[in-house]
Amino acid sequence: MTLMPPLSTTDTPLLQVDGLTKRYGSRIGCLDVSFDLFPGEVLGIVGESGSGKSTLLSCLAGHLTPDLGRVAYDGRDTLTMAETERRRLSRTDWAYVHQNPRDGLRMGVSAGGNVGERLMAVGARHYGGIRDKASDWLGRVEIAADRIDDRPTAFSGGMQQRLQIARNLVTGPRLVFMDEPTGGLDVSVQARLLDLLRGLVRDLGLSVIIVTHDLAVVRLLAHRLMVMKGGRVVEQGLTDQVLDDPQHAYTQLLVSSVLQV
């Protein structure tokens, strides 16, 4: 598998994170995490279970409130902005793809309705236009047009995940958070979904932060890689450099464990 093509980072960062810290009592969720994310860039975050990667993602997406630090999106501090503005961002500029698609879908609503709801949340009102756009997006994620009125409960896990992606991307977000988007899927379904994601990220120019334990996922999708252990960032850099020449002992262990499989 080949890496996403490299980006120029001459633009102003879309997301700036400085000293982000979250604790659960005496336990560290994430500690003093800092990085910039540029327009059209994909950042992969890897680490074992309990490494802090999901806590970090939840803090960035506004699902958790950090104890310390600053998160600035397009120059605006998301931690101090009004809740109404943060909710608006989550409907327009941001999207969040859950590991379990059931957490990101309304299972009692049709496939077209799931996509259409997101459009209605940003002001779309014309039924025919909403249905046409929903149908177009179902096609983009390889769901047949004749399934538009089927409920997600009738879909396989891979189809549910593709539907969740369509629901999230239909409004043209600039920043997408992905939490283990290929987790729980069998290998062939994972490969198909990764190819789909890679194409959508490239074609739409998305900025993405993707959390995963699978190094093959970040090898394919991510321009840069951040490795976490115990809530701390232990190594970060260009994905190919980190995976081909890991410097930290923990990163070396992660890479070698994959090679030995």
N, C-alpha and C positions, 0 to 999 in steps of 0.2 A: 504494500500500500504506500502511496506517496503523500507527502505533506501538502497542506494548502499552500498556494504560492505566497512568497514573502510580501510584506507590505512596506511602504514607506511610512515612517512615523513623523513626517514633517508637519502634520496637522496638529491642531490643538487637541488634547485628550478629550474624549467624550465623557469618560468617567475617571475621577481622581479619588483615590482612597489613601488616607493618611492615618497611621497609628490605630487602626480599628481593633478594638478589644472587646471581648464578651466573656464573662465568667458566669458559671453556675455555682454560686457559693464559693467553695475553695477550689473547684475544678475549672480548668481553663477551657473555654470553648474555642476562642481564637485570641491571639496575643500580638498586638503591635504590627498588624498587617498593613503594608503600604504598596501601592502599585498604580500605574496609569493604564487605561485602556483607550486605544485610539479608534477612530471611525473605521469600520470594516475589518476590525481585528478580532481574532478568536483567541481567548485565553483559556487554557485548560488547567484545572486544579485537580491534582491527584494525591492520593494518600490512603492508608488503610482505614478501616472502620474506626471511628473515634479520633481521627486525625484533626478534625475541626473544619474540614472542607464544606460540609453541609451547613454548619453554623455560620460560617463566613458568607455563604451564598444567601442564607436567610436574612442576615444583617444587611447585605447589599440590596436585596430586593424589598426591604422594608417589612419583612415578616417577623423579624426580631429587632429589638432596640439594643444597640451596642452600649456598653458602659462608657467607652472612651473612643475618640477618633472622629474623623470627618469623612463623609462621602459626598462628593460634588458631582452632579450630573449636568453636563453642559453648562458648567459654571455655577449651578445652583446647589446649595447645601441641602441634601434630601433629609437630613436628620433634624433640621430646624424648620423646614417648610411646613405649612399647614397641612393637616391630614387630608383635607379636600383636594389640595393640589397633588399630594402624593397618590391619592386614589385616581385622579385624572391621568397622571403619568402611567399608572399601571394599566389603564384602559387604552392608552394611545401610544406613547413612546416605548413602553416596556412590555415584555411578555415573559411568562414563566412556564416552562415545560416540566411537568412533574415526572418522576420516575414511574409512578403508577398512574396511567392515564385516567383512571376513575377519579383521581383527585383533581383533575383538570377539566373534566367533562360533566355535563348534566346527563346522567344515564337514562333518564326518563324522557328526554327530548330527542327528536330526530337528528340525524347527522347534519342535515341542512340547517336545522334550527340551532344546533350548537354553534355553527359558524355564523349564522345570521344574528344571533344574540350579541356577538362581539361587535358586529357592524352597527346594530341598533344602539349599543352603548356609546358609540361615537357620533350618533345623530342620524344614521340612515333610517329612512321611513318608507321608501317605495318598495312594496312587497316584491314586485317583479324584478327590480334591480338587485335587491338583497338575495333573492333566490338564484338569479343568474350568477352573481359573484360567488355565492356559496358553491354552486355547481362547478364553476371554473376552478375554485380552490380544491375541491374534492378531486378534480382531475389532476391537479398539480401534485397531489400527494398519493396519486395512483389508487383512488377509490372510484369505482364505476359510477357514472351519473345515475344509473337506475337504483343505486343504494341511498339516494339523497333523503328518502323518507323513512329509511330504516333507523332503528334506535341503536346506539352503541352496544347495547347488550347482545345484539345479533352479530357483532363483529369479533374477529380474533384479536388477541392482544396486540399484534403488530398493526392491525388496521385501526384499533383504538388509539394507538400512539400516533399514527399518521393523522387521524382526525384531530387529535389534540394539537398537533403542529399546525394544521390548517386553521383551526379556531384561533390560535395565538398569532399567526402571521398575517391573517386576512386584513388587519387594519394597518399594516405597514410599519411595525415598530422599528425603532432604531437600535434597541438594546434587548437582547434575549438572554434570560437566565435558564440554564438547562441542568436539571438534577438527575444524573444517571439515566439519560433518555433511552439507552439501549438495555438497561438492567431488566432481568427477568425474561428476556426474549431469547429464543434459540439462535444458534450461530447464523443460520441462513437468513433469518428474519433481521437479525442485527446488521448483517452486511448490506441488505437491501435498504434498511432505514438509514444507515450511515451514508450510502451513496446519495440518497434523497436529500439528507441534511446538507451534505457537502455542496450539492448543486444549488440548493436554496440559499445557503449562506453566501455563496459566490455571486449568484445572479441578483440577489437583493441587496448586496453590500452590507449585510448585517454585522453589528458588533455583538459578540457572544461571549458569555462566561459559562463554561461547561465543567461541571463537577463529575468525576468518574473515578472508578478504581481500575479501569481498563486502559492500559497504555496504548493499545492498538487504536482506540477511539481518538485519543489526543494526537497520536502519530498522524492520523488521517485528517483531522479537523483543525487542530490548534496551531497557530503561529508561534505562540509563546506558552511556556509551561511553568507552573508553580507547584512545588512539592511541599506538602505539609505533613508534619508529625507532631503529635501532642499539642496541637493548637498553634504551632509556630511554623513559619515558612523556613524551610531548611535549604532550599535551592530554587532558583528561578532563572529563566533565560530562554533563548530560542529553543523550540521544541527539539529539533534535530540535534542541537548541541548538547542539551541536557540528557537526551536518551542515548546518544552515541558516545558521549564522554562525560558520564556523571561524576561530579566531584564529591558530593556528600556521601558518607557511608550508607545512609538510609536509601538514597536514590540508587546507589549501586546495588543494594539488596533488592529493591523493587525490580530493577531492570534484569538482574541475573535470575530472579525467580521466574520471570516470563520466559527467558531464554531456555530455562531448564524444563519447562512444561513440554 
